[in-house]
Amino acid sequence: MRLLAPILLVAAVPVLGLMALRHDRETNEHRLGKVASEIAGRNVEVHCPGTVKKFVDISPHAGSVYFDGYGRPADYTELNDPTCSTLDDFAEGETDRSDALRVARALHVLAHESIHLSGIRDEAQADCFGFQKTAFVAEELGASPNEARRYAELTVIARTQSAPSEYRSPECHDGGALDLNPDSSVWP
């Protein structure tokens, strides 16, 4: 009988650890879902991978939104673990902000996928609108306005050089057809 208590304790520790990880993931998903809903203009969710999926996910995509046969987006986006983890660390103030490119990319991924959730399927349009919403995402997750603007500017520079052609539009610039705020000279 004496041996039973230590065995139960050893068995309970991993279970409690997994429960804590799940709670952290759900807290992050809820926080990110609020930001995505604001951009999408409707209630949507953000799904981050659980413990098992982190190890089996081989997708090259940082995020995805599924559209049905009628062109309607799902009510959620799925983000990969590096994106979710970076956004969680950023919101919790635990990010090494010297790795600004990684942070900017994660902020832009959430903005880009949120644009898809609003119903825009075109990748170039979603990417351009995502540029313009990256600062909003950064501020919602705790950045100062100046810091948020720097992340948005960094995203534009990095994506302009690395994005595949279907993610680029010649109309994605200040005053261009994809400028969400054409009366302002602030870009993105």
C-alpha positions as CSV (number, residue, x, y, z in Angstrom):
1,M,0.0,0.0,0.0
2,R,2.8,2.4,0.8
3,L,4.2,2.1,-2.7
4,L,0.9,3.1,-4.3
5,A,1.1,6.8,-3.4
6,P,4.5,7.5,-5.0
7,I,3.3,5.6,-8.2
8,L,0.2,7.7,-8.3
9,L,2.2,10.9,-7.9
10,V,4.7,9.9,-10.6
11,A,1.7,9.2,-12.9
12,A,-0.1,12.4,-12.0
13,V,2.8,14.8,-12.8
14,P,2.9,14.3,-16.6
15,V,-0.9,14.5,-16.7
16,L,-0.9,17.8,-14.8
17,G,1.9,19.1,-17.1
18,L,-0.1,18.3,-20.2
19,M,-3.2,20.0,-18.7
20,A,-1.1,23.2,-18.0
21,L,0.2,23.1,-21.6
22,R,-3.3,22.8,-22.9
23,H,-4.5,25.7,-20.8
24,D,-1.6,27.8,-22.1
25,R,-2.5,26.9,-25.7
26,E,-6.2,27.7,-25.2
27,T,-5.3,31.0,-23.5
28,N,-3.2,31.9,-26.5
29,E,-5.8,30.7,-29.0
30,H,-8.4,32.8,-27.3
31,R,-6.2,35.9,-27.3
32,L,-5.3,35.5,-31.0
33,G,-8.9,34.7,-31.9
34,K,-10.0,38.1,-30.5
35,V,-7.4,39.9,-32.7
36,A,-8.4,37.7,-35.8
37,S,-12.1,38.4,-35.2
38,E,-11.5,42.1,-35.1
39,I,-9.7,42.0,-38.5
40,A,-12.1,39.5,-40.0
41,G,-15.1,41.5,-38.9
42,R,-16.8,38.4,-37.5
43,N,-16.3,35.8,-34.7
44,V,-13.5,33.5,-35.7
45,E,-11.1,31.2,-33.9
46,V,-7.3,30.6,-34.1
47,H,-6.2,27.0,-33.7
48,C,-2.6,26.2,-32.5
49,P,-1.3,22.7,-32.6
50,G,-1.5,20.5,-29.5
51,T,1.4,18.6,-28.1
52,V,1.2,15.6,-30.5
53,K,0.5,17.7,-33.6
54,K,3.6,19.8,-33.0
55,F,5.7,16.8,-33.6
56,V,3.9,15.4,-36.7
57,D,3.0,18.6,-38.6
58,I,5.2,18.7,-41.7
59,S,3.3,21.5,-43.5
60,P,5.4,24.2,-45.0
61,H,2.7,26.8,-44.3
62,A,2.8,29.1,-41.3
63,G,-1.0,29.4,-41.4
64,S,-4.0,28.3,-43.4
65,V,-7.7,29.0,-43.9
66,Y,-10.0,26.6,-45.7
67,F,-12.6,27.8,-48.1
68,D,-15.6,25.7,-49.1
69,G,-16.9,25.1,-52.6
70,Y,-18.8,28.3,-52.6
71,G,-15.8,30.4,-51.7
72,R,-16.8,30.9,-48.0
73,P,-14.0,30.8,-45.5
74,A,-14.0,28.5,-42.4
75,D,-14.6,30.1,-39.0
76,Y,-11.0,29.4,-38.0
77,T,-7.4,29.5,-39.1
78,E,-4.8,27.0,-38.2
79,L,-1.3,28.4,-37.4
80,N,1.8,26.3,-37.1
81,D,3.7,25.9,-33.8
82,P,6.5,28.4,-34.5
83,T,3.9,31.1,-35.4
84,C,1.7,30.3,-32.3
85,S,4.7,30.1,-30.0
86,T,6.2,33.3,-31.2
87,L,2.9,35.2,-30.9
88,D,2.4,33.7,-27.4
89,D,5.9,34.7,-26.3
90,F,5.4,38.2,-27.8
91,A,2.1,38.7,-26.0
92,E,3.5,37.5,-22.7
93,G,6.5,39.8,-23.1
94,E,8.9,36.8,-23.3
95,T,10.1,37.3,-26.8
96,D,13.7,38.0,-27.6
97,R,12.7,41.1,-29.6
98,S,16.2,41.3,-31.1
99,D,14.9,38.5,-33.4
100,A,12.6,41.1,-35.0
101,L,12.2,39.3,-38.3
102,R,10.8,36.2,-36.7
103,V,8.4,38.3,-34.7
104,A,7.4,40.4,-37.7
105,R,6.7,37.3,-39.7
106,A,4.5,35.8,-37.0
107,L,2.5,39.0,-36.6
108,H,2.0,39.2,-40.4
109,V,0.9,35.6,-40.6
110,L,-1.9,36.3,-38.1
111,A,-2.9,39.4,-40.0
112,H,-2.8,37.7,-43.4
113,E,-4.8,34.7,-42.3
114,S,-7.4,37.0,-40.6
115,I,-7.8,38.8,-43.9
116,H,-8.6,35.4,-45.5
117,L,-11.2,34.8,-42.7
118,S,-12.9,38.0,-43.8
119,G,-13.6,36.3,-47.1
120,I,-10.7,37.4,-49.3
121,R,-9.3,34.4,-51.0
122,D,-6.7,36.1,-53.3
123,E,-3.2,35.6,-51.8
124,A,-1.7,38.9,-53.1
125,Q,-4.6,40.9,-51.7
126,A,-4.5,39.1,-48.4
127,D,-0.8,39.6,-48.1
128,C,-1.1,43.4,-48.9
129,F,-4.0,43.9,-46.5
130,G,-2.0,41.8,-44.0
131,F,0.9,44.3,-44.3
132,Q,-1.5,47.1,-43.4
133,K,-2.9,45.1,-40.4
134,T,0.4,43.9,-38.9
135,A,0.9,47.0,-36.7
136,F,-2.7,46.5,-35.4
137,V,-1.8,42.9,-34.5
138,A,1.4,44.0,-32.8
139,E,-0.4,46.6,-30.7
140,E,-3.2,44.3,-29.7
141,L,-0.6,41.9,-28.4
142,G,1.2,44.5,-26.4
143,A,3.6,46.5,-28.6
144,S,3.9,50.3,-28.4
145,P,2.7,52.2,-31.5
146,N,6.3,52.9,-32.6
147,E,7.4,49.3,-32.1
148,A,4.3,48.0,-33.9
149,R,5.0,50.3,-36.9
150,R,8.6,49.0,-37.0
151,Y,7.4,45.4,-37.2
152,A,5.0,46.3,-40.0
153,E,7.7,48.1,-42.0
154,L,10.1,45.1,-41.5
155,T,7.4,42.8,-42.7
156,V,7.0,44.7,-45.9
157,I,10.7,44.7,-46.6
158,A,11.2,41.0,-45.8
159,R,8.1,39.8,-47.7
160,T,8.8,42.0,-50.8
161,Q,12.1,40.1,-51.2
162,S,10.9,36.6,-50.3
163,A,7.2,36.2,-51.2
164,P,6.2,33.9,-54.1
165,S,4.8,35.8,-57.1
166,E,1.2,34.9,-56.3
167,Y,1.6,36.8,-53.0
168,R,2.7,40.0,-54.7
169,S,0.7,42.8,-56.4
170,P,2.0,45.9,-58.1
171,E,-1.0,47.7,-56.5
172,C,0.4,47.1,-52.9
173,H,1.9,50.4,-52.0
174,D,0.9,53.8,-50.5
175,G,-1.9,55.1,-52.7
176,G,-2.2,51.9,-54.7
177,A,-5.5,50.1,-55.4
178,L,-4.9,47.9,-52.4
179,D,-4.2,50.7,-49.9
180,L,-6.8,50.3,-47.2
181,N,-6.4,54.0,-46.1
182,P,-5.7,55.9,-49.4
183,D,-6.2,59.3,-47.7
184,S,-3.2,58.7,-45.4
185,S,0.5,58.8,-46.4
186,V,1.3,56.3,-43.7
187,W,2.4,53.0,-45.1
188,P,1.9,50.2,-44.5
